[in-house]
Amino acid sequence: MSLVQSRNTGRMANSIYETLRERLVSGGYAQGSRISVEALRTELSVSKQPVMEALRLLSADGLVDIIPQVGCVTSVYPVREIADFYDMFAGFEGAIAAAAAERRVDAQLYELEEISIRIGTLRSHPDPDVRARQYRVLNRDFHAKIHEMSGSRIMVETSRRMWDLSDFLINTAGASQPLASATHSRHDDHEEIRRAIIAGDSLGAREAMARHILETIDLIRNDNKITD
């Protein structure tokens, strides 16, 4: 393969990765479902190689499992591992919130408030499916702004993969559209976090964020879909 062909394959793989990542984190594939390489190759009008490369990247993110002689399936996690993940995730996001409280600037606080207002307005939307989909996007915006406030590239880059796995678990491991009925309580959590950041209260921001993340496990517990 020439250098040009290699670069083209790499670009295609990244594009396919982004497409599949969005499907996975938004619940486009059911938990444990098979992902057909041939079907993707046909759908996207590409060769097998960039599809396989994209799937390998998604496997590294913990979103799919590539099983020799079987194929590719969406990852399935037992409840114990899901709880372990959120325990770790809570500590990490708490550290980011603490850094944000110490380093934020006024312009970032105004931008965070604007996102929070949009989430608050979303609470009254009558369609639960729309509410859940839009909340997921705005929620990522809210937390991304806090990540920006931390001023730490390593925190931001590490957190993105954790957020992808969290969204994947929320949308595939538990009840259907769990965030549709939790928008009010999640918004209240956001406001507590935001007040601590405004006040420069790093300990308060850390604790409020950690509680917020840990509460996610309760949203996705469902004995019909999560195994011990």
Residue frames as qw, qx, qy, qz and C-alpha x, y, z in Angstrom:
[[0.000, 0.888, 0.460, 0.000, 0.00, 0.00, 0.00],
 [0.398, 0.489, -0.029, 0.776, 1.35, 3.44, -0.93],
 [0.192, -0.163, -0.455, 0.854, 1.67, 6.29, 1.54],
 [0.330, -0.058, -0.166, -0.928, -1.27, 8.09, -0.11],
 [0.631, -0.235, -0.649, -0.355, -3.44, 4.98, 0.09],
 [0.479, -0.219, -0.698, 0.485, -2.46, 4.50, 3.73],
 [0.013, 0.092, 0.266, -0.960, -3.44, 8.08, 4.57],
 [0.488, -0.121, -0.376, -0.778, -6.75, 7.71, 2.74],
 [0.625, -0.250, -0.739, -0.036, -7.50, 4.51, 4.60],
 [0.321, -0.180, -0.581, 0.726, -6.66, 6.23, 7.88],
 [0.224, 0.005, 0.030, -0.974, -9.00, 9.13, 7.11],
 [0.610, -0.179, -0.548, -0.544, -11.80, 6.74, 6.14],
 [0.554, -0.215, -0.756, 0.275, -11.25, 4.72, 9.31],
 [0.110, -0.131, -0.432, 0.885, -11.49, 7.85, 11.45],
 [0.414, -0.054, -0.205, -0.885, -14.68, 8.92, 9.68],
 [0.666, -0.199, -0.667, -0.268, -16.23, 5.47, 10.15],
 [0.408, -0.136, -0.691, 0.580, -15.08, 5.47, 13.76],
 [0.126, 0.042, 0.246, -0.960, -16.88, 8.74, 14.45],
 [0.575, -0.102, -0.409, -0.702, -20.06, 7.50, 12.75],
 [0.682, -0.190, -0.706, -0.015, -20.12, 4.24, 14.68],
 [0.272, -0.047, -0.596, 0.754, -19.11, 5.89, 17.95],
 [0.330, -0.059, 0.079, -0.939, -22.12, 8.20, 17.75],
 [0.703, -0.144, -0.519, -0.465, -24.43, 5.27, 17.03],
 [0.607, -0.109, -0.729, 0.297, -23.05, 3.35, 19.99],
 [0.158, -0.063, -0.511, 0.843, -23.14, 6.12, 22.58],
 [0.418, -0.019, -0.014, -0.908, -26.67, 7.15, 21.54],
 [0.583, 0.056, 0.715, -0.382, -28.03, 3.61, 21.84],
 [0.579, 0.457, -0.352, -0.576, -28.19, 2.86, 18.13],
 [0.583, 0.171, -0.791, -0.070, -27.09, -0.70, 18.78],
 [0.800, -0.508, -0.060, -0.314, -28.63, -2.93, 21.44],
 [0.383, -0.652, 0.642, -0.129, -26.39, -4.38, 24.13],
 [0.591, -0.182, 0.784, 0.059, -24.61, -7.50, 22.90],
 [0.734, 0.600, 0.219, -0.232, -25.82, -7.11, 19.31],
 [0.727, -0.002, 0.436, 0.530, -23.67, -8.24, 16.40],
 [0.184, 0.826, -0.142, -0.513, -22.12, -5.60, 14.17],
 [0.847, 0.314, 0.379, 0.204, -21.65, -6.91, 10.65],
 [0.319, -0.499, 0.377, 0.712, -18.48, -5.76, 8.93],
 [0.270, 0.230, 0.741, 0.570, -19.92, -6.70, 5.57],
 [0.032, 0.813, 0.579, 0.046, -23.12, -4.75, 6.19],
 [0.225, -0.839, -0.009, 0.496, -21.12, -1.68, 7.22],
 [0.373, -0.238, 0.563, 0.698, -18.82, -2.02, 4.24],
 [0.190, 0.481, 0.727, 0.452, -21.84, -2.06, 1.93],
 [0.105, -0.875, -0.447, 0.155, -23.69, 0.73, 3.73],
 [0.243, -0.841, 0.113, 0.471, -20.71, 3.07, 3.77],
 [0.731, 0.679, -0.013, 0.068, -19.36, 2.06, 0.34],
 [0.078, -0.810, 0.579, -0.049, -15.87, 1.36, 1.64],
 [0.643, 0.265, -0.718, 0.040, -13.48, -1.58, 1.74],
 [0.804, -0.439, -0.400, 0.027, -13.22, -3.93, 4.70],
 [0.620, 0.100, -0.359, 0.690, -9.92, -2.52, 5.97],
 [0.035, -0.369, 0.200, -0.907, -11.08, 0.91, 7.26],
 [0.712, -0.448, -0.228, -0.490, -14.16, -0.70, 8.85],
 [0.859, -0.203, -0.397, 0.250, -11.97, -3.15, 10.76],
 [0.409, 0.215, -0.316, 0.829, -9.63, -0.34, 11.82],
 [0.340, -0.469, 0.004, -0.815, -12.57, 1.70, 13.10],
 [0.841, -0.386, -0.292, -0.241, -13.86, -1.30, 15.05],
 [0.735, -0.013, -0.421, 0.532, -10.42, -1.83, 16.60],
 [0.084, 0.342, -0.227, 0.908, -10.46, 1.77, 17.79],
 [0.611, -0.432, -0.112, -0.653, -13.94, 1.29, 19.26],
 [0.871, -0.208, -0.433, 0.105, -12.74, -1.88, 20.95],
 [0.481, 0.147, -0.400, 0.766, -9.95, 0.12, 22.60],
 [0.244, -0.366, 0.100, -0.892, -12.64, 2.51, 23.86],
 [0.144, 0.055, 0.882, -0.445, -14.52, -0.39, 25.45],
 [0.547, 0.264, 0.089, -0.789, -17.58, -0.02, 23.24],
 [0.878, 0.262, -0.235, -0.323, -17.30, -3.20, 21.16],
 [0.626, -0.412, 0.658, 0.067, -15.69, -6.62, 21.48],
 [0.593, 0.521, -0.519, -0.328, -13.95, -8.27, 18.55],
 [0.772, -0.251, 0.558, -0.171, -14.21, -12.04, 18.99],
 [0.054, 0.425, -0.806, -0.410, -12.01, -14.26, 16.79],
 [0.048, -0.100, -0.958, -0.264, -13.98, -16.60, 14.52],
 [0.058, 0.610, 0.736, -0.288, -17.21, -14.94, 15.66],
 [0.200, 0.685, 0.345, 0.610, -17.11, -11.28, 14.69],
 [0.116, 0.187, -0.293, 0.931, -17.83, -7.99, 16.41],
 [0.344, -0.661, -0.658, -0.110, -20.49, -7.38, 19.07],
 [0.155, -0.761, 0.116, -0.619, -21.36, -4.42, 21.26],
 [0.258, 0.245, -0.769, 0.531, -19.78, -4.74, 24.70],
 [0.668, -0.554, -0.382, -0.319, -21.73, -6.16, 27.62],
 [0.168, 0.414, -0.619, 0.645, -20.72, -5.30, 31.19],
 [0.495, -0.453, -0.732, 0.119, -21.93, -6.94, 34.42],
 [0.288, -0.896, -0.219, -0.258, -23.40, -4.67, 37.08],
 [0.707, -0.574, 0.004, 0.412, -20.30, -4.99, 39.28],
 [0.563, 0.051, 0.263, 0.782, -18.07, -3.62, 36.53],
 [0.039, 0.739, 0.356, 0.570, -20.53, -0.84, 35.76],
 [0.509, -0.848, -0.150, 0.017, -20.46, 0.17, 39.43],
 [0.712, -0.322, 0.137, 0.608, -16.64, 0.03, 39.38],
 [0.405, 0.423, 0.326, 0.742, -16.56, 2.27, 36.34],
 [0.148, -0.840, -0.261, -0.453, -18.81, 4.93, 37.87],
 [0.662, -0.695, -0.072, 0.273, -16.85, 4.84, 41.13],
 [0.622, -0.112, 0.242, 0.737, -13.68, 5.59, 39.15],
 [0.211, 0.582, 0.416, 0.667, -15.44, 8.08, 36.85],
 [0.342, -0.885, -0.300, -0.102, -16.88, 9.99, 39.82],
 [0.624, -0.589, 0.054, 0.511, -13.44, 10.52, 41.33],
 [0.500, 0.108, 0.374, 0.774, -12.00, 11.68, 38.03],
 [0.033, 0.702, 0.422, 0.573, -14.81, 14.11, 37.22],
 [0.482, -0.832, -0.240, 0.139, -14.70, 15.37, 40.81],
 [0.599, -0.358, 0.154, 0.700, -11.03, 16.25, 40.33],
 [0.291, 0.381, 0.434, 0.763, -11.86, 18.12, 37.13],
 [0.219, -0.837, -0.407, -0.294, -14.64, 20.09, 38.85],
 [0.580, -0.697, -0.098, 0.410, -12.27, 21.01, 41.68],
 [0.500, -0.090, 0.294, 0.810, -9.72, 22.30, 39.18],
 [0.098, 0.612, 0.499, 0.606, -12.45, 24.22, 37.35],
 [0.371, -0.863, -0.340, 0.030, -13.51, 25.96, 40.57],
 [0.558, -0.590, 0.085, 0.577, -9.95, 27.18, 41.06],
 [0.397, -0.157, 0.473, 0.770, -9.16, 28.16, 37.46],
 [0.282, 0.676, 0.645, 0.218, -12.40, 29.31, 35.79],
 [0.134, -0.068, 0.061, 0.987, -12.80, 32.78, 34.34],
 [0.356, 0.378, 0.386, -0.762, -15.94, 34.92, 34.17],
 [0.483, 0.337, -0.450, -0.671, -16.58, 34.35, 30.45],
 [0.319, 0.047, -0.942, -0.093, -16.66, 30.59, 31.04],
 [0.107, 0.261, 0.766, -0.578, -19.11, 31.00, 33.90],
 [0.455, 0.396, 0.035, -0.797, -21.49, 32.92, 31.64],
 [0.481, 0.261, -0.705, -0.451, -21.23, 30.21, 28.99],
 [0.154, -0.066, -0.961, 0.218, -21.91, 27.50, 31.58],
 [0.283, 0.333, 0.513, -0.739, -24.98, 29.42, 32.75],
 [0.503, 0.350, -0.305, -0.729, -26.31, 29.62, 29.19],
 [0.404, 0.101, -0.889, -0.189, -26.03, 25.85, 28.79],
 [0.019, -0.182, -0.850, 0.493, -27.72, 25.31, 32.14],
 [0.407, 0.333, 0.189, -0.829, -30.62, 27.58, 31.12],
 [0.538, 0.251, -0.585, -0.553, -31.12, 25.51, 27.97],
 [0.295, -0.035, -0.948, 0.118, -31.22, 22.32, 30.03],
 [0.154, 0.250, 0.623, -0.725, -33.69, 23.93, 32.42],
 [0.509, 0.311, -0.133, -0.792, -35.97, 24.83, 29.51],
 [0.427, 0.174, -0.832, -0.309, -35.72, 21.29, 28.17],
 [0.091, 0.037, 0.887, -0.450, -37.33, 19.91, 31.35],
 [0.480, 0.370, 0.404, -0.684, -40.77, 21.00, 30.18],
 [0.349, 0.291, -0.656, -0.603, -40.55, 19.40, 26.73],
 [0.796, -0.034, 0.245, -0.552, -43.53, 17.03, 26.38],
 [0.894, 0.313, -0.302, -0.109, -41.80, 14.35, 24.28],
 [0.736, -0.586, 0.329, 0.075, -39.61, 12.08, 26.46],
 [0.856, 0.207, 0.246, 0.404, -37.60, 10.81, 23.48],
 [0.337, 0.797, 0.001, 0.501, -36.72, 14.34, 22.41],
 [0.443, -0.851, 0.187, -0.211, -36.00, 15.27, 26.01],
 [0.872, -0.333, 0.289, 0.214, -33.60, 12.34, 26.43],
 [0.747, 0.399, 0.192, 0.496, -31.76, 12.94, 23.14],
 [0.165, 0.849, -0.031, 0.500, -31.37, 16.66, 23.63],
 [0.596, -0.776, 0.186, -0.089, -30.38, 16.27, 27.26],
 [0.901, -0.109, 0.189, 0.375, -27.56, 13.93, 26.28],
 [0.538, 0.567, 0.093, 0.617, -26.13, 16.56, 23.94],
 [0.148, -0.860, 0.062, -0.484, -26.57, 19.46, 26.36],
 [0.808, -0.578, 0.105, 0.043, -25.24, 17.40, 29.25],
 [0.823, 0.088, 0.113, 0.550, -22.05, 16.74, 27.31],
 [0.253, 0.730, 0.045, 0.633, -21.84, 20.49, 26.55],
 [0.499, -0.826, 0.037, -0.260, -22.26, 21.31, 30.25],
 [0.848, -0.434, 0.187, 0.240, -19.52, 18.97, 31.37],
 [0.711, 0.380, 0.132, 0.576, -17.27, 19.89, 28.43],
 [0.029, 0.866, -0.031, 0.498, -17.40, 23.51, 29.56],
 [0.673, -0.711, 0.195, -0.060, -16.29, 22.45, 33.05],
 [0.888, -0.011, 0.192, 0.417, -13.49, 20.44, 31.48],
 [0.439, 0.686, 0.060, 0.577, -12.44, 23.57, 29.58],
 [0.329, -0.888, 0.089, -0.310, -12.40, 25.49, 32.84],
 [0.871, -0.426, 0.123, 0.210, -9.91, 23.01, 34.29],
 [0.193, 0.891, -0.387, -0.135, -7.33, 24.18, 31.76],
 [0.464, -0.423, 0.773, 0.086, -5.92, 20.65, 31.60],
 [0.570, 0.390, -0.529, -0.493, -5.57, 18.95, 28.22],
 [0.212, 0.160, -0.961, 0.071, -4.80, 15.58, 29.80],
 [0.310, 0.226, 0.710, -0.591, -7.99, 15.75, 31.85],
 [0.564, 0.449, -0.028, -0.693, -10.07, 16.72, 28.81],
 [0.494, 0.381, -0.699, -0.349, -8.69, 14.02, 26.53],
 [0.083, 0.050, -0.967, 0.234, -8.97, 11.26, 29.14],
 [0.365, 0.264, 0.565, -0.691, -12.47, 12.30, 30.14],
 [0.535, 0.324, -0.324, -0.710, -13.85, 12.14, 26.59],
 [0.439, 0.108, -0.877, -0.164, -13.46, 8.37, 26.43],
 [0.005, -0.162, -0.838, 0.521, -15.03, 7.99, 29.87],
 [0.418, 0.326, 0.216, -0.820, -18.02, 10.07, 28.81],
 [0.537, 0.236, -0.606, -0.537, -18.47, 7.96, 25.70],
 [0.318, -0.033, -0.941, 0.112, -18.53, 4.80, 27.80],
 [0.152, 0.241, 0.625, -0.727, -20.95, 6.40, 30.27],
 [0.521, 0.309, -0.099, -0.790, -23.36, 7.42, 27.50],
 [0.482, 0.166, -0.807, -0.298, -23.05, 3.94, 25.99],
 [0.158, -0.118, -0.911, 0.362, -23.94, 2.31, 29.33],
 [0.298, 0.279, 0.384, -0.828, -26.83, 4.68, 29.97],
 [0.574, 0.360, -0.205, -0.707, -28.36, 4.01, 26.56],
 [0.638, 0.218, -0.689, -0.265, -27.76, 0.26, 26.31],
 [0.301, 0.115, -0.881, 0.347, -27.39, -1.30, 29.75],
 [0.107, 0.222, 0.698, -0.672, -30.52, -0.17, 31.55],
 [0.343, 0.639, 0.623, -0.293, -34.06, 1.05, 31.08],
 [0.419, 0.528, 0.455, 0.582, -35.03, 2.71, 27.81],
 [0.092, 0.680, 0.095, 0.721, -34.34, 6.47, 27.75],
 [0.548, -0.495, -0.547, 0.395, -33.62, 6.71, 31.51],
 [0.279, -0.118, -0.114, 0.946, -32.57, 10.36, 31.26],
 [0.173, -0.474, -0.484, -0.715, -36.01, 11.41, 30.02],
 [0.570, -0.684, -0.422, -0.173, -37.45, 11.01, 33.52],
 [0.688, -0.447, -0.208, 0.533, -34.35, 12.25, 35.34],
 [0.371, 0.587, 0.114, 0.710, -33.89, 15.62, 33.66],
 [0.347, -0.860, -0.075, -0.367, -35.16, 17.56, 36.68],
 [0.785, -0.592, 0.085, 0.164, -32.89, 15.88, 39.22],
 [0.762, 0.115, 0.149, 0.620, -29.87, 15.99, 36.93],
 [0.177, 0.746, 0.110, 0.633, -30.43, 19.70, 36.32],
 [0.543, -0.824, 0.000, -0.163, -30.61, 20.27, 40.09],
 [0.853, -0.280, 0.127, 0.422, -27.25, 18.49, 40.41],
 [0.552, 0.461, 0.162, 0.676, -25.79, 20.70, 37.70],
 [0.124, -0.870, -0.073, -0.472, -26.92, 23.82, 39.52],
 [0.730, -0.672, 0.077, 0.097, -25.26, 22.65, 42.74],
 [0.789, 0.003, 0.196, 0.582, -22.02, 22.01, 40.86],
 [0.326, 0.671, 0.194, 0.637, -22.28, 25.36, 39.10],
 [0.367, -0.900, -0.043, -0.233, -22.82, 27.27, 42.35],
 [0.791, -0.498, 0.150, 0.323, -19.71, 25.68, 43.87],
 [0.663, 0.249, 0.246, 0.662, -17.63, 26.56, 40.81],
 [0.057, 0.845, 0.173, 0.504, -18.92, 30.15, 40.84],
 [0.540, -0.834, 0.055, -0.100, -17.95, 30.42, 44.51],
 [0.341, 0.674, -0.620, 0.212, -14.49, 29.00, 43.85],
 [0.690, -0.403, 0.495, -0.342, -15.31, 26.18, 46.26],
 [0.402, 0.430, -0.780, -0.214, -13.09, 23.40, 44.96],
 [0.105, -0.052, 0.946, -0.301, -14.06, 20.90, 47.68],
 [0.528, 0.366, 0.462, -0.612, -17.78, 21.58, 47.21],
 [0.589, 0.531, -0.350, -0.499, -17.45, 21.25, 43.43],
 [0.208, 0.328, -0.921, -0.038, -15.52, 17.99, 43.79],
 [0.239, 0.100, 0.876, -0.406, -18.09, 16.46, 46.15],
 [0.571, 0.459, 0.248, -0.634, -21.14, 17.64, 44.19],
 [0.520, 0.506, -0.548, -0.416, -19.72, 16.32, 40.92],
 [0.083, 0.218, -0.969, 0.082, -18.76, 12.97, 42.43],
 [0.410, 0.249, 0.711, -0.514, -22.30, 12.51, 43.83],
 [0.573, 0.533, -0.063, -0.619, -23.80, 13.47, 40.47],
 [0.428, 0.433, -0.745, -0.273, -21.75, 10.89, 38.59],
 [0.056, -0.092, 0.960, -0.259, -22.29, 8.13, 41.15],
 [0.526, 0.296, 0.475, -0.640, -26.06, 8.62, 40.98],
 [0.497, 0.404, -0.502, -0.581, -25.93, 7.57, 37.32],
 [0.113, 0.116, -0.987, -0.004, -25.70, 3.92, 38.31],
 [0.317, 0.312, 0.721, -0.531, -29.21, 4.13, 39.80],
 [0.497, 0.500, -0.091, -0.703, -30.55, 5.38, 36.46],
 [0.540, 0.409, -0.636, -0.370, -29.38, 2.35, 34.55],
 [0.220, -0.136, 0.932, -0.255, -30.00, -0.48, 37.00],
 [0.768, 0.149, -0.084, -0.617, -32.48, -2.89, 35.49],
 [0.586, -0.276, 0.759, -0.068, -32.40, -6.58, 36.34],
 [0.813, 0.457, 0.339, -0.121, -33.74, -7.44, 32.91],
 [0.614, 0.767, -0.118, 0.144, -30.73, -5.99, 31.14],
 [0.061, 0.750, -0.590, 0.292, -27.84, -5.86, 33.59],
 [0.903, -0.106, -0.415, 0.021, -26.26, -9.11, 34.76],
 [0.586, -0.775, 0.235, -0.023, -24.41, -9.73, 38.03]]
